[in-house]
Amino acid sequence: MKQIAIVSGKGGTGKTSIVASLAALACGRAVYADCDVDAPDLHLILQPKVMERREFFGIKRAFIDSEKCTQCGSCQDACRFGAIADFQVSPALCEGCGVCKLVCPAEAVEMRECLAGYAYLSETRFGPMVHAELFPGEEASGKLVAMVREMARDLAASRALDMVLIDGSPGIGCPVIASLTGVDQALVVTEPTLSGEHDLERILDVASHFGINTVVCINKYDLNPAASRRIEALCQERAVMVVGRLPFHSSVVEAIVLGKAVVEIGGPVAQAISEMWGALEKQL
């Protein structure tokens, strides 16, 4: 089984549109995992039918047993987040550090797991999909990404599928690291802008740190040819292959409006993505 993570150093590079098209090209061969759990949107194109829902428990939060509590005030004095008032814990403010439990002389504080979101096993027109929803304001998104990836691997194994396509989170933080760790190939989607160049360097550094084989796709490369040439020079300097150069074209917006993948409606972008898919398969 091969795992391919499609990531980007910044948001808005067209990563999810590309993942949807790769899903269409890999139809029947792969499981699709949306690991952008803070703001998932792959489901808008793949339109999954949910078959199973699993609960996700994030960080543990403090709860005070009023029968044991002597109202000594130790927990309120020790809490650095102002989460305890009138000897009650505010779940929205509690960071789960456990200091209140440590300082309580009456052992009245208990750390409990809290429901923080859901993970889903679904079916799409291109095959099985695993995706998730993290509740607003919740923490531990990296832990939920790990859960989604584990479910996707198990699903691929159970159906004898040879590939997992991962739509990773933007940026370089914890959920991105959880999306990248242990994959066979990382496809970094960037754009020819100053922020695109800067964030491409950062995500390449992260991938290099974990020893992940990485290739690059330049989306809308023809909007700023000079910036695209700088990105290609950067990739050449780092010995990273540029496998895709996607033009700017209205067919991408048309596909999004129709709720379809770009390769389903055709055009120059669809052709470029198909060629990139062939290059990715050779890399694997």
C-alpha positions in Angstrom: 0.0 0.0 0.0 1.3 3.4 -1.0 0.4 6.6 0.8 0.5 10.0 -1.0 0.0 13.2 1.0 -0.9 16.4 -0.9 0.1 19.4 1.2 0.8 23.1 0.9 2.7 25.5 2.9 -0.2 28.0 2.8 -3.9 27.9 2.2 -5.7 28.7 -1.0 -3.2 27.1 -3.4 -5.9 24.8 -5.0 -4.8 21.7 -3.1 -8.2 20.2 -2.6 -9.3 20.7 -6.2 -6.2 18.8 -7.2 -6.9 16.0 -4.7 -10.4 15.6 -6.1 -9.0 15.2 -9.6 -6.4 12.7 -8.5 -9.2 10.8 -6.7 -11.1 10.7 -10.0 -8.0 9.4 -11.8 -7.4 6.8 -9.2 -11.0 5.7 -9.1 -11.4 2.2 -7.7 -7.8 1.9 -6.6 -7.5 4.2 -3.5 -9.0 5.4 -0.3 -9.3 9.1 0.1 -8.5 10.7 3.5 -9.4 14.4 4.2 -6.9 15.3 6.9 -7.7 19.0 6.9 -9.9 18.4 10.0 -10.0 22.1 11.1 -11.6 23.2 7.8 -12.5 20.1 5.7 -13.8 20.8 2.2 -13.0 17.7 0.1 -16.5 16.4 0.8 -18.0 19.3 -1.2 -16.6 17.8 -4.4 -16.7 14.1 -3.6 -20.1 14.3 -2.0 -19.7 11.3 0.3 -22.5 9.1 1.7 -21.7 8.5 5.4 -21.7 4.8 6.3 -20.2 4.9 9.8 -19.5 7.6 12.4 -16.9 7.3 15.2 -16.5 9.6 18.2 -13.2 11.5 18.7 -12.1 12.5 22.2 -9.5 15.2 22.3 -7.7 16.6 25.4 -8.9 15.8 28.9 -10.5 18.6 30.8 -11.0 19.2 34.5 -14.2 18.6 36.4 -14.7 19.4 40.1 -16.7 17.1 42.3 -18.7 19.4 44.4 -19.2 16.8 47.1 -15.5 16.4 47.7 -14.6 20.1 47.1 -13.7 22.0 50.3 -13.6 25.3 48.4 -10.1 26.0 49.6 -9.3 28.0 46.4 -6.1 26.2 45.6 -7.3 25.2 42.1 -8.4 28.7 41.3 -5.1 30.3 42.4 -3.1 27.7 40.4 -5.1 27.9 37.1 -3.1 30.0 34.6 -6.0 30.2 32.1 -8.7 31.6 34.4 -10.8 28.5 33.7 -12.1 28.1 37.3 -14.6 30.5 38.9 -16.8 29.8 41.8 -15.2 26.3 42.0 -16.6 25.4 38.6 -14.5 24.7 35.5 -15.3 26.4 32.2 -14.7 23.8 29.5 -14.2 26.5 26.9 -11.2 27.9 28.9 -9.7 24.7 30.3 -6.5 23.7 28.5 -6.3 20.3 30.2 -3.0 20.9 31.9 -4.0 19.1 35.1 -2.4 21.6 37.5 -5.7 21.9 39.4 -5.8 18.2 40.0 -2.2 18.3 41.1 -2.7 21.0 43.8 -6.1 19.9 45.1 -5.7 18.7 48.7 -9.1 17.0 48.7 -8.6 15.1 45.4 -11.9 16.7 44.2 -10.6 17.3 40.6 -11.0 14.7 37.9 -9.6 14.8 34.3 -12.2 13.6 31.9 -12.1 12.9 28.2 -14.5 15.2 26.2 -16.1 14.6 22.9 -14.3 16.9 20.4 -15.5 15.7 17.0 -16.3 12.8 14.7 -14.6 10.7 12.1 -16.6 9.3 9.2 -16.3 6.3 6.9 -18.0 7.1 3.7 -18.6 6.1 0.1 -18.1 8.4 -2.9 -18.5 8.0 -6.7 -14.7 7.4 -6.8 -14.5 5.0 -3.9 -14.2 4.9 -0.1 -13.4 8.1 1.8 -12.4 8.8 5.4 -13.0 12.3 6.7 -13.6 14.1 10.0 -15.1 17.1 11.7 -13.4 18.8 14.7 -15.8 20.9 16.8 -15.1 24.7 16.8 -12.5 25.7 19.3 -11.3 22.2 20.0 -7.7 21.1 20.3 -5.7 18.0 19.3 -6.3 18.3 15.6 -3.1 16.4 15.0 -4.5 13.5 17.1 -7.6 13.5 14.9 -5.5 13.5 11.7 -3.7 10.4 13.1 -7.1 8.7 13.7 -8.3 9.5 10.1 -5.1 8.1 8.6 -5.3 4.9 10.7 -8.9 4.4 9.6 -7.9 5.0 6.0 -5.1 2.5 6.1 -7.3 -0.1 7.8 -10.0 0.5 5.1 -7.5 0.2 2.3 -6.2 -3.1 3.7 -9.6 -4.6 4.2 -10.6 -3.8 0.6 -7.2 -4.8 -0.9 -6.7 -1.3 -2.3 -3.1 -0.3 -3.0 -3.2 3.5 -2.3 -4.2 6.1 0.2 -4.6 9.7 -1.1 -4.3 12.2 1.8 -5.6 15.8 1.6 -3.4 17.4 4.2 -3.8 20.6 6.2 -2.2 23.8 5.0 0.8 25.3 6.8 3.6 23.4 8.7 2.0 22.8 12.1 1.0 19.7 14.1 -1.8 18.5 11.7 0.5 18.8 8.7 3.2 16.8 10.5 0.6 14.2 11.3 -0.5 14.1 7.7 3.1 13.7 6.4 4.7 11.3 8.9 5.3 7.9 7.3 4.0 8.6 3.8 5.7 7.3 0.7 5.3 10.5 -1.3 4.5 14.1 -0.6 3.1 16.4 -3.3 3.5 20.0 -2.4 1.1 22.4 -4.2 2.3 26.0 -4.4 1.5 29.1 -6.4 3.8 31.7 -8.0 3.5 34.4 -5.4 5.8 35.8 -2.7 3.9 34.0 0.1 3.8 30.9 -2.0 7.5 30.8 -2.5 8.2 31.5 1.2 5.8 28.9 2.5 7.0 26.3 -0.1 10.5 26.6 1.5 9.0 26.0 4.9 7.1 22.9 4.0 10.0 21.5 2.0 12.1 21.9 5.2 9.5 19.9 7.1 9.3 17.1 4.6 13.1 17.0 4.4 13.4 16.7 8.2 11.2 13.6 8.1 13.1 12.2 5.1 10.0 12.1 2.9 10.3 11.9 -0.9 8.8 15.2 -2.2 7.7 16.5 -5.5 6.1 19.9 -6.3 3.2 21.2 -8.4 3.0 24.8 -9.4 -0.6 25.8 -9.7 -1.5 28.8 -12.0 2.1 28.9 -13.1 1.4 31.2 -16.0 0.0 34.1 -13.9 3.5 35.1 -12.8 6.2 33.4 -15.0 9.1 35.1 -13.2 7.9 33.7 -9.8 7.4 30.3 -11.4 11.0 30.3 -12.6 12.2 31.2 -9.1 10.2 28.3 -7.7 11.7 25.9 -10.3 15.2 27.2 -9.5 14.5 26.6 -5.8 13.3 23.1 -6.5 16.4 22.4 -8.7 18.7 23.6 -5.9 17.0 21.3 -3.5 16.9 18.3 -5.9 13.1 18.3 -5.8 11.3 17.4 -9.0 8.5 19.7 -10.4 5.9 17.2 -11.6 3.1 19.5 -12.4 2.6 23.0 -14.0 -1.1 23.8 -14.0 -2.3 26.8 -16.1 -4.8 29.3 -14.9 -8.2 28.5 -16.4 -11.9 29.1 -15.7 -12.6 25.3 -15.9 -11.5 25.0 -12.2 -14.2 27.4 -11.1 -16.8 25.8 -13.3 -16.0 22.4 -11.8 -16.3 23.7 -8.3 -19.7 25.3 -9.0 -20.9 22.0 -10.5 -19.5 20.0 -7.5 -17.2 18.0 -9.8 -13.5 17.3 -10.1 -11.7 19.3 -12.8 -10.8 16.2 -14.8 -14.5 15.3 -15.0 -15.2 18.4 -17.2 -12.0 18.5 -19.2 -9.9 21.4 -20.3 -6.2 22.4 -20.1 -6.0 22.1 -16.3 -7.5 18.6 -16.5 -4.9 17.6 -19.1 -2.1 19.0 -17.0 -3.4 17.1 -13.9 -3.6 13.9 -15.8 0.0 14.3 -17.0 1.1 15.0 -13.4 -0.7 11.9 -12.2 1.3 9.8 -14.7 4.5 11.4 -13.3 3.4 10.6 -9.7 2.8 7.0 -10.6 6.2 6.7 -12.0 7.7 8.2 -8.8 5.9 5.5 -6.8 
